Amino acid sequence: MLSIVIPMHNEAENVAPLVSEIGTACAGLGAFEVVLVDDGSSDATGAEIRALMADRPWLRMLRHETAGGQSAAVHSGVRAAKGAIVCTLDGDMQNPPSEIPRLVAPLMAADAPASLGLVAGQRVKRQDTWSKRMASKIANRFRAWMLNDATRDSGCGLKAFRREAFLELPYFNHMHRYLPALFGRAGYEIAHVDVAHRERGAGSSKYTNFQRALVGITDLMGVAWLIRRAKTVTPVEIGAGTATGAGGEGAA
């Protein structure tokens, strides 16, 4: 099964069109579910989701009573997801659901390597303000230089990954911006897919450039530290009677 996880905070006007587009986009993908995480919304987001659930058995809703932020909502949604493959996208309609099949294809292919952990979307022709595009461009270049994660646009909400692999990653606030670096740290391969971008459907952005920069510096330093301190050791199970070296347990 494929699980689509979407964090939503005060996105009441975007719920219905987003769910409709996702239903159309995923119709040919086999069994799927959509997990909408209402992250402490103060508008009618929750009511809009519940109204749509009546005739959509594949639609689920989680709610945070207080807003925890995008990473907290994504993490809650992934933990509750039933699918082995999870796809995320933003709830503001800027990530076209029509991109979902292309994004999940590498992971759902019959010959998909187990080493492939993440397929990251990279936005082209972004439909944002000039200041937002420039701030993002500068931040992405600095992040790529610091983390060497070979990703042009880590802030894109469209991502697909193996659920089990995601839940192995260290969890912290704003981790959703560093998934390529974190998956790489865990030893997984990362693929990239260029995806479309469009103007926000309704509502307003939950972040300002200043807020992004303020938390971004601290987060970046923390992720860089995690990468430097990473040490991956692969365990090998030893059966009864297996030689483990001179003088070791099971040695002849």
C-alpha positions as CSV (number, residue, x, y, z in Angstrom):
1,M,0.0,0.0,0.0
2,L,1.0,3.6,-0.7
3,S,0.4,6.2,2.0
4,I,0.1,9.9,1.2
5,V,0.9,12.0,4.3
6,I,0.0,15.7,4.3
7,P,0.5,18.2,7.2
8,M,-2.2,20.8,7.3
9,H,-2.5,24.0,9.5
10,N,-5.4,26.4,8.8
11,E,-5.9,25.1,5.2
12,A,-9.7,24.8,5.2
13,E,-10.1,26.2,1.7
14,N,-7.5,23.8,0.3
15,V,-8.8,20.6,1.7
16,A,-11.5,19.7,-0.8
17,P,-9.6,20.5,-4.0
18,L,-6.4,18.8,-2.7
19,V,-8.2,15.6,-1.7
20,S,-10.0,15.5,-5.1
21,E,-6.7,15.9,-7.0
22,I,-5.0,13.2,-5.0
23,G,-7.9,10.8,-5.6
24,T,-7.5,11.3,-9.3
25,A,-3.7,11.1,-9.3
26,C,-3.6,7.9,-7.3
27,A,-6.4,6.0,-9.0
28,G,-4.0,3.9,-11.1
29,L,-1.5,3.2,-8.3
30,G,-3.3,0.3,-6.6
31,A,-4.2,0.4,-2.9
32,F,-3.5,3.8,-1.3
33,E,-4.5,5.9,1.7
34,V,-4.3,9.6,2.4
35,V,-3.5,10.7,6.0
36,L,-4.2,14.3,6.6
37,V,-2.7,15.7,9.8
38,D,-4.6,18.6,11.2
39,D,-1.8,20.4,13.1
40,G,-3.8,22.4,15.7
41,S,-5.8,24.4,13.1
42,S,-8.0,27.1,14.5
43,D,-10.2,27.3,11.3
44,A,-12.5,24.7,9.8
45,T,-9.7,22.4,8.4
46,G,-10.8,19.5,10.6
47,A,-14.5,19.9,9.8
48,E,-13.7,19.9,6.0
49,I,-11.6,16.7,6.3
50,R,-14.3,14.9,8.3
51,A,-17.0,15.9,5.7
52,L,-14.9,14.3,2.9
53,M,-14.2,11.1,4.8
54,A,-17.8,9.9,4.6
55,D,-17.5,8.6,1.0
56,R,-13.7,8.1,0.8
57,P,-12.7,5.0,2.8
58,W,-9.1,5.8,1.8
59,L,-9.1,9.1,3.6
60,R,-7.9,9.3,7.2
61,M,-7.4,12.2,9.7
62,L,-5.1,12.8,12.6
63,R,-5.2,15.8,14.8
64,H,-2.8,17.6,17.0
65,E,-4.7,19.6,19.7
66,T,-1.9,22.2,19.6
67,A,0.3,23.0,16.6
68,G,3.6,21.1,16.6
69,G,4.9,22.3,13.3
70,Q,5.4,20.6,9.9
71,S,8.0,18.0,11.0
72,A,5.9,16.9,13.9
73,A,2.8,16.5,11.7
74,V,4.8,14.5,9.1
75,H,6.3,12.3,11.8
76,S,2.8,11.6,13.3
77,G,1.4,10.8,9.9
78,V,4.2,8.5,9.0
79,R,4.0,6.6,12.3
80,A,0.3,6.1,11.7
81,A,0.7,5.2,8.0
82,K,-0.1,1.6,6.9
83,G,1.9,1.7,3.7
84,A,5.5,0.6,3.2
85,I,6.0,3.5,0.9
86,V,5.1,7.0,2.0
87,C,4.7,10.2,-0.1
88,T,4.5,13.6,1.5
89,L,3.4,16.9,0.0
90,D,2.4,20.3,1.4
91,G,-1.2,21.1,2.1
92,D,-1.2,24.6,0.4
93,M,-1.8,23.2,-3.1
94,Q,1.6,24.4,-4.4
95,N,2.8,20.8,-4.8
96,P,0.7,19.3,-7.7
97,P,-0.7,15.9,-6.7
98,S,-0.3,14.8,-10.3
99,E,3.4,14.5,-9.6
100,I,2.8,11.7,-7.1
101,P,3.0,8.8,-9.6
102,R,6.4,9.9,-11.0
103,L,7.7,10.5,-7.5
104,V,6.8,7.0,-6.1
105,A,7.6,5.1,-9.3
106,P,11.3,4.4,-8.5
107,L,10.4,3.0,-5.0
108,M,7.4,0.9,-6.2
109,A,9.1,-0.6,-9.2
110,A,9.5,-4.4,-9.1
111,D,13.3,-4.1,-9.3
112,A,13.6,-1.2,-6.9
113,P,16.9,-1.7,-4.9
114,A,16.5,-2.0,-1.2
115,S,19.3,0.6,-0.8
116,L,17.0,3.3,-2.4
117,G,15.5,5.1,0.6
118,L,14.3,8.5,-0.7
119,V,13.1,10.1,-3.9
120,A,13.2,13.8,-3.4
121,G,11.3,16.3,-5.5
122,Q,13.1,19.4,-6.8
123,R,10.9,22.3,-7.8
124,V,11.3,23.9,-11.2
125,K,9.8,27.3,-12.2
126,R,8.8,28.1,-8.6
127,Q,5.6,30.2,-8.3
128,D,6.7,32.2,-5.2
129,T,7.6,35.8,-4.6
130,W,11.1,37.0,-5.7
131,S,12.2,37.4,-2.1
132,K,11.1,33.9,-1.1
133,R,12.9,32.4,-4.2
134,M,16.1,34.3,-3.4
135,A,16.1,33.4,0.3
136,S,15.5,29.7,-0.6
137,K,18.3,29.8,-3.3
138,I,20.8,31.2,-0.8
139,A,19.8,28.8,1.9
140,N,19.9,25.8,-0.4
141,R,23.4,26.7,-1.6
142,F,24.7,27.1,1.9
143,R,23.1,23.9,3.0
144,A,24.5,22.0,0.1
145,W,28.0,23.3,0.9
146,M,27.7,22.4,4.5
147,L,26.1,19.0,4.2
148,N,27.2,17.9,0.7
149,D,23.9,16.2,0.2
150,A,23.8,16.6,-3.6
151,T,20.3,18.1,-3.4
152,R,19.3,21.3,-5.1
153,D,16.0,21.9,-3.3
154,S,15.7,20.1,0.1
155,G,12.7,22.3,1.0
156,C,10.3,20.7,-1.5
157,G,7.4,19.1,0.2
158,L,7.1,16.4,-2.4
159,K,9.1,13.4,-1.2
160,A,8.7,9.6,-1.3
161,F,10.5,7.2,1.0
162,R,10.4,3.9,2.7
163,R,8.4,4.2,5.9
164,E,10.7,1.9,7.9
165,A,13.8,3.8,6.8
166,F,12.2,7.2,7.8
167,L,11.3,6.0,11.3
168,E,15.0,5.0,11.8
169,L,16.1,8.6,11.3
170,P,16.7,10.9,14.3
171,Y,13.6,13.0,14.9
172,F,13.8,16.7,15.6
173,N,11.8,19.9,14.8
174,H,12.3,21.0,11.1
175,M,13.9,17.6,10.2
176,H,11.7,17.6,7.0
177,R,14.1,20.1,5.4
178,Y,17.1,17.8,5.8
179,L,15.8,14.4,4.7
180,P,18.3,13.9,1.9
181,A,21.2,14.5,4.3
182,L,19.6,12.3,7.0
183,F,18.8,9.4,4.6
184,G,22.4,9.6,3.2
185,R,23.8,9.6,6.8
186,A,21.8,6.3,7.3
187,G,23.4,4.7,4.3
188,Y,20.5,5.0,1.8
189,E,20.7,6.0,-1.8
190,I,18.7,9.1,-2.8
191,A,17.1,9.8,-6.2
192,H,15.8,13.1,-7.5
193,V,12.8,14.0,-9.6
194,D,12.1,17.5,-11.0
195,V,8.5,18.5,-10.1
196,A,6.2,21.3,-11.0
197,H,5.2,24.1,-8.6
198,R,2.3,26.4,-8.6
199,E,0.8,29.3,-6.7
200,R,-0.7,28.8,-3.3
201,G,-4.4,27.7,-3.5
202,A,-5.7,29.8,-0.6
203,G,-4.7,31.0,2.8
204,S,-1.3,32.3,3.7
205,S,2.2,31.0,4.3
206,K,3.0,29.9,7.8
207,Y,6.7,31.1,7.6
208,T,8.6,34.3,6.9
209,N,12.1,34.5,5.4
210,F,13.4,35.7,8.8
211,Q,11.8,32.7,10.7
212,R,13.3,30.3,8.2
213,A,16.8,31.8,8.5
214,L,16.7,32.0,12.3
215,V,15.9,28.3,12.8
216,G,17.8,27.2,9.7
217,I,21.2,28.2,11.1
218,T,20.8,26.2,14.3
219,D,19.3,23.2,12.5
220,L,22.0,23.2,9.9
221,M,24.8,23.1,12.5
222,G,23.0,20.3,14.3
223,V,22.6,18.2,11.1
224,A,26.2,18.8,10.2
225,W,27.2,17.5,13.7
226,L,25.0,14.4,13.3
227,I,26.7,13.6,9.9
228,R,30.2,14.0,11.4
229,R,29.3,11.7,14.3
230,A,27.6,9.0,12.2
231,K,29.0,5.5,12.5
232,T,27.3,2.7,10.7
233,V,28.1,-0.9,11.7
234,T,26.3,-3.8,10.0
235,P,25.6,-6.7,12.4
236,V,25.9,-10.3,11.3
237,E,23.8,-12.9,13.1
238,I,25.9,-15.8,14.4
239,G,24.2,-19.2,14.6
240,A,25.1,-22.0,17.0
241,G,28.4,-23.7,16.2
242,T,29.5,-20.8,13.9
243,A,33.2,-20.0,14.3
244,T,33.8,-16.4,15.4
245,G,37.6,-16.4,15.5
246,A,40.3,-17.8,17.7
247,G,39.2,-18.0,21.3
248,G,35.8,-16.6,20.5
249,E,32.4,-18.1,21.3
250,G,31.7,-21.0,18.9
251,A,35.3,-21.3,17.9
252,A,36.6,-24.8,17.2
